[in-house]
């Protein structure tokens, strides 16, 4: 294991990352303002309250999509702020795309009109999914923002978790984000124990660092981005330490972190690498590796 080269990482971010990601980096490592992050994020919010304009870089269209709102809430969570008007408008948008069950789809059919990564095919995504509904609900709870949409999403998440087994890495990430902040702590702990049984066989999930050699996958650090996250207790400290070491070793010669999927174009590649570099640095700092 080497050491994180924060200076090279910063150089990569200044050269390649989007403004909103540069400001997230500046907030965490340089004492920058959360308000600057909010101002940059505001430009991605549409008249309908949703977010678009490639905030999730694999979807290049201008229109609002639920997964863009997911990305926006992640940015606000990292910035530690919940601007009431911005978040309330986003919840109004989510209400407008919520199905009868209380869940939302990741993307809408309108995404097919614009350039996008191959994995973003509207017909491949169910209309009411734990991913992203549980992630959106968990992030809102983490931001301590109350809204009628969140009450509906909570009911959907608990019901869906009681009906079906979590089978995929992104679902695991969404579910543990939800359980980490759900107000009913006893129920969350009980459900976390049930969901933990799905971890060893989940697709797109690498339990051991060496499993990442086979391609794209999430890791225990995606479920537990901080050592005090609920999911951290499901993994041996030695395993989390091994993933921290692997994350450090993944820093590239140019200072940034790589991605292991195919975005729709070169601009999206650099945008994603900026996002992943800020995420990697934040995770490493959370675990005391920086």
N, C-alpha and C positions, 0 to 999 in steps of 0.2 A: 504493500500500500504506500502511495506517495502522499504528499500534502496538497491541499487545495491551493491553487495559485489564484488568489482573489484579484490580484492586479491584472492578470491576463483575462480573467473572466469579465472584469469590468470593461476592459478594452473591447472584448467581443460584444458586450451589450451596447456600448456607446456606438460602435460601428454598425451593428446589425439589427438590434431589437426595435420594436415599435415604441412610440413615445410612452404609451401607458405602461409598458413593461420597464422602460428605463426609469420611469418615476417610481414604480414599485421597488426597484432595486435601490434607488436613491433614498426612499423612505426607510427601508430596512437597514441599510448599511452606511448611509451618509446623513442621517437625521433629516431627510426630506419630509415634505408636508403631505399628509393624506389628502388635503384639499386639492392639491395639484393632480393627484391620481383621479379624484372625482371629476375634475374639470376635463381631463383627457377622456375619461370613460363616457362622459355626457354626450360627446360627439357621436357615439355609436348608438344612442337611444333614438328610436323613431317616434313619429307622432302617435303611434298606437301604444306606446309605453314599452314595447319590446326592444330588443337589441338586435342589430344586424351589422352589415358592412364588414363582413369577415372578422368579427371579433373572435370567433372560432375559425382559425385561418383555413381550414379545409373546406369551408363553405364560403364561396367568394361573392355571393349575391348581396344586394343591399337590404333585402327585406328581413323582417324580424323572424326569428326561429327560436323555439324553446331552448335549444342547446346554446345559443348565444346568451340567453338570460342566465343559464348555468355558468357560463364563463364570466359574465358580469358579476354575479354573486360571489364567485371565487375571488375575483379581483377585490371586491369590497371587503370580503372576509380577511384577505391578506393585508389590506390597508387599515383594517380595524375600524371601519366607519359604515354607517347605514343611513345615507341622506334620505330623510323621510319621503320627500316628494319623488325622488328618483325610484326608490324601492316600491313605493305604493303604486306608481304608474306601471312598473314591471309586473306587480301582482295583478293589476287590472288586466294587463295583456295575458298573463297566464290563465286567468279566469276565462278569457275569451277563447282559449284553445284547449280548455280542459274538457274531457269527455264525461259521460254520464257516471263513470266509475270513480271519478275524482283524480285520475291520473292524466298526465300529459305525454304526448309523443316527443321524441327527441327532435325530429324535424317534420315539416309539413310538406305536402306535395309541391308547393311553390319552389322548393329548393331545386327541383329538377330543371328549372328554367335557366340556371346559372352554372358556371364552372364549379366543380366540386371534386373532392377525392372519391375514389372508386367505392370506398366503404359507405359513403353517404348516398345510398339509393333509397328514396322514400318508401318504396314497396317492401323493403327489407326490415322496416322498423314498425313495431306494433303501435297502435294509437294511444295506449295507456301503459307506460312502462315504469318499472322501478328506477331504471336509469333513463331519464334524469329526474323523475319526480322525487325520489328519496333524497337525491343530492340537493335539489332546490329547497326542499323542506328542511333538511339538516342545516344548510347554510343560513336560511332565514332564522331558524332557532338560534344558531350560533351568533347571528347579528342581533338577536333579541328584538326581532321585529314581528309584531302581531298583525295578522290580517285574516280575513275570512277565507281567502284561498288556502292559507296554511292549515286552517282547521280541516278543510276538506281533504287536503293532501295527506295530513296525518291519518285520517280515517282510511284513505286508500292504501297507504303504506302498511299500516298494521294489518289490514284485511289481506292484502296481497302476500305479505310475509307469512301469514297463517295458512295460506292456501298452497303456495308453491315454494320449491327449493331454489335458492339462489345458485346459479350455474356458471356465472361468467365473471371475469375479473372486474369489469367496469360496474357491474351490478353490486359486487362486493364493496367496492369503493363507495358507491352511492349509499348503500344500506348502512355501512359503518359511519358515514358522515351523519346520516339521520339518527342512528342509535346513539352516537356520541353526544348529541345535543337535545334529543327528545325529552320533553318535560317529565314524562312518566319514567323515572329512572329505574324502578323495580322491573317494569315490563321490558325496558331496554336491556337490562342486564340479562334477564332470562332469554330474550330473543337473541342476544349476541352469542350466547352459549349454543343455541340451535344453529345459527348461521355459521358458526365456526366449523361445524361438521362439513360444510360445503367447500372449505378452503382447499384441502389437498387435491380435489378433483376438478376444480374450477378451470374453465378454458380461459385463455389469455391471462393466466396468472402464473408467476414463477415463484414457487416457495423458496427454492434455493438459488443463490446467485448463478451457479453454473447452468441452471435451467434457462437463463436468458440467452444462452448461445444459440438457441433454436429460433430466435426471432423476437418479434414484438410481444411484450407482456407487461402487466403491472406486477408490483412486488409488495411485500409487507409494508414497505415505506409509503406506498400509496394509501394503504388502509390506516396506517399510523404515522402521519407526517410529523407528529410530535411525540415525545416519549410518554406524555401523560394522556394520549388518546386512548379510548377504550380498547381498540384493537391491539395496542402495543402489548397488553397483558396476555394475548393469545400466543405470542411468539417468544421463544427463548431469547434472552439478552444476547447470547452469542450469535444467534441467527440475524437479529437486527444489526449487530455489529458487523457481521459479514456483508450485509447489504450496504451499510454505510461505507465500508472499505471499497466495495465494488463501485458505488456511486462516485466516490472520489477518483477512482482509477479511470472512470469513463470520461473525465475531462479531456478534451481534444487539444491538439497543438495550438489551435487558434484561440483557445481559452474557453470556448463554449462546450455545451453538452450536445450529444448527437440525438437524432430521432431514428426510429426503426420502422417507419411506415412511409408510404408514398403520398405526399401532398400533391395538390393539383398543378403546382408550378414552383419555380425557383423562389419567387417572393414568399410563398407560403412556407417553404423550407426554412428560410431565414427567420421568418416570424415565429415559427414553432420552436426553432432552436433558441431564440431569445426567451420565449416562455419557459422552455424546459431548463434553460440555464438559470433563470431567476428561481424557478421551483427547486432545482437541485441545491442551489446555494442556501435557500431558506430552510430546506430540510436539514442540510448539514449543520447550519447554525443552530437549529432547534435541538439537534442531538449533540451539540458541543464540539463538533468537528471543525468549526471555524472560530 
